[in-house]
Amino acid sequence: DFELVELSRPHLERLGDATGETANVGVSRRGQVEPLDQVDGRYLIGTRNWVGMPVPLHASALGKVLLAYGAASLPPGRLARATERTITRRQVLAEELAEVRRLGYAVSIDELEDGLVAVATPVFRSGGAAFASLSVSGPTSRLSNHARLAEIAVLCKTEAAALSVAFGHRPSQEGAA
């Protein structure tokens, strides 16, 4: 965790500077996502500090990335509903995770908390296995535009790819993005 936090900090800061929004890095722990570090956004209306606060894998962009790339698995049982938009059917979630793999990023809009939007991308280690995810999050009022979400996804992908290289990932040699 210390190495991930230390190496991800400059990438989180660049994401925060480029978007003005909150940036996080998280990993899977005990069937949930645990955010390990966060850079706060510059707006008065923003997200809270999520560091150390576990959240459901299926309801967060960080978690959807970890699930989609095999860095986490869902615990048995029902998928808990956090909001009216939370995906609670496993088949629907499986379809969304296939789309996450196709796009290379996940989006969560009002699924973890009403009014909260997040975009996340995977971080890979040597050998091509995803082990963490980077995200940018903020209020629906600023991040509900599809063009803005796509722009943030590109920024997240760029920073996650650079962070992945620091962990020995070589996409051209390993066949992963």
Secondary structure, 3 states (H helix, E strand, C coil): CHHHHHHHHHHHHHHHHHHCCEEEEEEEECCEEEEEEEECCCCCCCCCCCCCCCEEHHHCHHHHHHHHCCCCCCCCCCCCCCCCCCCCCHHHHHHHHHHHHHHCCEEEECCCCCCEEEEEEEEECCCCCEEEEEEEEEEHHHHCCHHHHHHHHHHHHHHHHHHHHHCCCCHHHHCCC
